Amino acid sequence: MATETMDKVKRGEISRDEQRALAANAFEVAVDAQGRVNIDRALREFAGLELNTRVAVAGSFDRVEIWNVDKYEDVVARGGAALKGP
């Protein structure tokens, strides 16, 4: 989505202000002495992450994703099934 949005800006289909509005839920965080980062409450709620529960941190080619473990296992299983085909 990020690449598509940036391409739309380059083609003049949307403005940089529209791009900024789409990306506005990004938050700058610092890594603490133990290597932890604080995830904003709104993003935790959106992702279904609850305090003191396990999460999956997954590399996805050009980004890092943080998932609710159960949801991550579901999407990986669906993706694997789709790759196998009928």
N, C-alpha and C positions, 0 to 999 in steps of 0.2 A: 504494500500500500504506500509505503514511504517513497519508493522509487517511482511509482505511478504518479503520485502527487507532485513530486519534483519535476517529472516530465511534463505534467500539465502546466506547471508554472512556466517552464521553458517554452512551451508552445503557446503561451498566452491564454490558455483555457481557464485558468484561475489565477488570482492575484497572490502575491507573497503574503498579504494579510490573511487570505483564506488558508494558505498553507500553515501560517502560524497558529491560526485558530484550531486547525486539525491536530497540530502537535502540542497544543497548550497543556495537555495532561502529562507532560514530561516533567520530572522533578530532579533537581540536582541533589545528590546525596554524597556523604563522605564515608569512607571505609574506616571503621573504628580500629582500635589496637588489636582486636581479636579477629579482624578480617570480616566483620559483619557490616551490612548496610541496612538502613531503616527504609522500609517501603511505605510510602504514604498510605494513609487509611483508605482514601478513595480508590487507589489502585489495588490494594488488598481486597477490598469489597468487590471490585469489578472482576478480579481473578479468582474469587472464592477462596482466598487464603485467610486462614484463621490463626490467631496468635498461638504460639507454642505447639504448632503442628508441623509435620514434615512437608517440605516442598521439593519439587524437582527443578534443578537448574540445568537447562538443556541448551547446548549449542545448536544453532539452526543456520548453518552456512554464514550468513552475514549479520547475525544478531545472537544475543543470549536471551532466552526466555525463562521466566520463573512461573512454575505451574503448581496448582494443587495436584498432589501425586495421583490421586484417583482419576482426575480429569485427564492428566497427561497420559496415563496408561491407556485410557479409553481412546484418545486421539491417535496414539501410536498404533494400537491394535487395528483401528479403522483404516489408517493409512497403510499398514502392512497388508491387510486384506485387499485393499484396492490395488496395491502393487501386484499381488498374486493373480488378480483377475478372476473371472468366473470359473 
